Amino acid sequence: MIEGILIGLQTALSFQNLMMVMIGCFAGTIIGMLPGLGPMTAIALMIPITYGFDPATGLILMAGVYYGAVFGGSTSSILINAPGVPGTVATSFDGYPMAQQGKAGKALAIAAYSSFAGGTISAIFLLIAAPSLSKVSLSFRSPDYFGLMILGLTAVAAFSSKGNFLKAMMMCVLGLMLASIGQDTLSDIPRFTFNTMNLSDGISFVLVVMATFAMSEALTIIIKGNDPSKAAKQISLTDLGSIKVSKEETKQMAVTIPRSSILGFIVGVLPGAGATIASFLAYGMERNFVKSEEKEKFGKGSVQGLSAPETANNAACSGSFVPLLTLGIPGSGTTAVMLGALLGFGIQPGPRLYETNPEIFWSVIMSMYIGMVVLLILNLPLIPYIARILAVPRTFLIPMILFFSVTGIYLMSFNNFDIFLMIGIAVVATILRLYDFPMPPLILAFVLGGLMEENLRRSLLISDGSWSFLWDRPLTVVIMMVIILIITWQFYSSFIRKKV
Amino acid sequence: MKINSVKIISLLFFVLSAFYLYTAHQIQVFAFDEGAPFNAKTFPIYLGYAGMFFSGLKIVLPDTKPIEVDPTYLEFKKTILLVLTMIVYGATILKVGFFLSTSLFLVFSYYFLGERRWKYIIIFSFPFVAIFMYLLHGVLAVYLRDPLLKYIGIMG
């Protein structure tokens, strides 16, 4: 492991990769700060750029963007009460009241220190957990992988939007349908191409991500008529106050950070859970742990109320890399985007990645830690300046997002058809968004589609067409039981419990 | 059962799944693969049934979280104009070239969204695209097709 860490450090600390971490964190912070745009959009916008680099550098850039976007989301939560991402909603509960009391600088500093600590602690957990889990996952067979993929999709559908399980499952099926377009990987038989050459290679992953996230988010902002720049006037973005944190406040954070980190990491590892659930759980847990007088301050600018969700959401980000790197199965929409990018590089994450591409495996883990340091030393002093970006009017912001989306696809294919297809998917996605159909399950399903079909193919061929492979192995049985539990719970909580 | 927009979308999805299932059955597989436990149309057929199952449930079961969007608050005009601008942009980017089509796309988009400060509109279109192109084409050596600039002699 020590050798691996050194390989990772060597790769991550090269001049080019260090620059990529910095650029990634900076760009991610700016994009994540803009209300409505989250880490998935930020990473999606970066994918066409990363294809110009080697895989390790590309992945390091994306990891930097991921952390930067989560941190950026906290900034808009605190300053304008408009969380850039769902994972930072809980941050606004105490961060925004603190900013209203004239302590915006302090709130941002607490968020930055907590994010740093949460990210650092969970990076250590990742360092320990990932190689061990890689070895365990070598014993997984095709039926287990197939089960795990269904589990991932079901869990994302269950947790991505409360009360919308059926809508999320429909989005999963739609994602799988989109992934099935093009030539069959084994027989090369064209499927759903309607005799069009443009569809014979299938739909590009970048196209789907750009359309369903960057482009449709921009169109949703326009059609809903939200104006973030109006909200930005509530708090002065030029005078944020001191960023100094007192000894008393540091003591409070020192108690909160370890427990929120552990909780955040564990929740992050679970498929589908992610930063949003981690931050809410940490907020709730912290409220139960503190003394009654501190409990009264929750929702009115509590230091611990701000520190807990911020620590947990960053810890969950590291945790979500565990299933991606060790099993090759992303547990969240954001890591699904990263898996798609990795496949684009010709790299298949999974237990073998640890052996075949140790430099990628370890450099990603090490660059996460470096990203944390960069976020703290680069972003904290620059926050007063970066915060002014929140005042950029949407009249300039939206066309820029659309421009980057179209250019991204244009540069990859030099094809009008792909641009029109992207616009079409974006329009449909915008309508679906209006009616609360979640997009992360669609992306996760689109990325997993090929792998899922491949594992189902192997399982069915081995069992000679019988579905008994679902209960032949104890591990598969356990996975299937968890899936049934999730589905039953979703139906019970949605229909039966409500009636009672 | 109350008919609302979500039910209509679910119904459309049901029809789409049925069409997908029909098309999946039409996939031509190799003769020796026809009776195999798994062939090119097996997975799509399952997907078609799954889509019909979930959308069917959504249509039949009551809405636990009803959502209705008030169309009076939606900015249809701006959105449609923006989408049309993108379509024109997509149609012209190859023929007219990256520089002119992108700059004009940005100018029209800013204008349609209500921006009237021409100084900023110009700065964030033509010079912005020129700098972007220089970074991409000149620094990162990413190929950009631009027949117009090639004709003028600016691009090689």
Contacts between the chains, C-beta under 8 A, distances in Angstrom:
chain1	res1	chain2	res2	distance
A	52	B	140	6.1
A	52	B	142	6.8
A	163	B	64	5.4
A	163	B	65	4.0
A	164	B	65	6.4
A	166	B	54	5.8
A	166	B	57	5.7
A	166	B	58	4.6
A	166	B	61	7.3
A	167	B	6	7.6
A	167	B	58	6.9
A	169	B	54	4.6
A	170	B	10	7.2
A	170	B	13	5.7
A	170	B	51	7.1
A	170	B	54	4.9
A	170	B	55	5.7
A	170	B	58	6.6
A	173	B	17	7.2
A	173	B	47	6.1
A	173	B	50	5.0
A	173	B	51	4.4
A	173	B	54	6.1
A	174	B	13	7.5
A	174	B	51	7.4
A	176	B	47	5.3
A	176	B	50	8.0
A	177	B	17	8.0
A	177	B	20	5.8
A	177	B	44	7.8
A	177	B	47	5.6
A	177	B	51	6.8
A	180	B	43	6.6
A	180	B	44	5.2
A	180	B	47	6.5
A	184	B	40	4.0
A	186	B	40	7.6
A	187	B	29	7.0
A	187	B	30	6.5
A	187	B	33	6.8
A	187	B	39	7.3
A	187	B	40	5.2
A	189	B	27	6.5
A	189	B	28	6.7
A	189	B	29	6.2
A	189	B	30	7.6
A	189	B	40	4.4
A	191	B	24	7.7
A	191	B	27	5.5
A	191	B	40	6.2
A	191	B	41	7.5
A	191	B	44	6.4
A	192	B	20	7.6
A	192	B	23	6.0
A	192	B	44	7.5
A	219	B	79	6.0
A	219	B	82	7.1
A	219	B	83	7.4
A	222	B	75	5.9
A	222	B	78	5.6
A	222	B	79	5.2
A	222	B	82	6.3
A	222	B	113	7.1
A	223	B	74	5.2
A	223	B	75	5.5
A	223	B	76	7.2
A	223	B	78	7.8
A	223	B	79	4.5
A	224	B	73	7.4
A	224	B	74	7.0
A	224	B	75	7.5
A	225	B	73	6.4
A	225	B	74	7.2
A	225	B	75	4.7
A	393	B	115	7.4
A	394	B	113	6.9
A	395	B	110	5.7
A	395	B	113	4.3
A	395	B	114	5.6
A	395	B	115	3.9
A	396	B	110	6.4
A	396	B	115	6.9
A	396	B	120	7.2
A	396	B	124	5.9
A	398	B	82	7.6
A	398	B	109	7.2
A	398	B	113	6.2
A	399	B	105	7.5
A	399	B	106	5.4
A	399	B	109	3.5
A	399	B	110	5.8
A	399	B	113	7.0
A	400	B	106	7.9
A	400	B	124	7.8
A	402	B	82	7.3
A	402	B	86	6.2
A	402	B	105	8.0
A	402	B	109	6.7
A	403	B	102	6.5
A	403	B	105	6.8
A	403	B	106	6.1
A	403	B	109	7.9
A	406	B	86	6.6
A	406	B	89	6.3
A	406	B	90	6.7
A	406	B	93	7.5
A	406	B	105	7.9
A	407	B	102	7.3
A	410	B	93	5.9
A	410	B	98	7.5
A	411	B	136	7.7
A	411	B	142	6.3
A	411	B	144	7.6
A	414	B	94	6.9
A	414	B	145	6.1
A	416	B	90	5.8
A	416	B	91	6.3
A	416	B	93	7.5
A	416	B	94	6.1
A	419	B	86	7.9
A	419	B	89	7.8
A	419	B	90	3.5
A	419	B	93	7.1
A	420	B	87	6.9
A	420	B	90	5.6
A	423	B	83	6.5
A	423	B	86	5.3
A	423	B	87	6.1
A	423	B	90	6.5
A	427	B	83	6.2
A	430	B	79	7.7
A	431	B	9	7.6
A	432	B	9	7.1
A	434	B	69	5.2
A	434	B	74	7.9
A	435	B	5	5.8
A	435	B	6	5.3
A	435	B	9	6.0
A	435	B	67	5.9
A	435	B	69	6.8
A	436	B	6	7.9
A	436	B	65	7.3
A	436	B	67	5.2
A	437	B	9	7.4
A	452	B	43	7.9
A	453	B	43	4.5
A	456	B	38	7.2
A	456	B	42	7.9
A	456	B	43	6.3
A	457	B	38	4.7
A	457	B	42	7.8
A	457	B	43	7.7
A	460	B	37	4.8
A	460	B	38	4.5
A	460	B	42	7.5
A	461	B	36	7.9
A	461	B	37	5.8
A	461	B	38	5.8
A	463	B	37	7.9
A	464	B	37	6.0
A	465	B	37	3.1
A	465	B	38	7.4
A	494	B	64	4.6
A	495	B	61	6.7
A	495	B	62	7.5
A	495	B	64	6.7
A	498	B	64	6.2
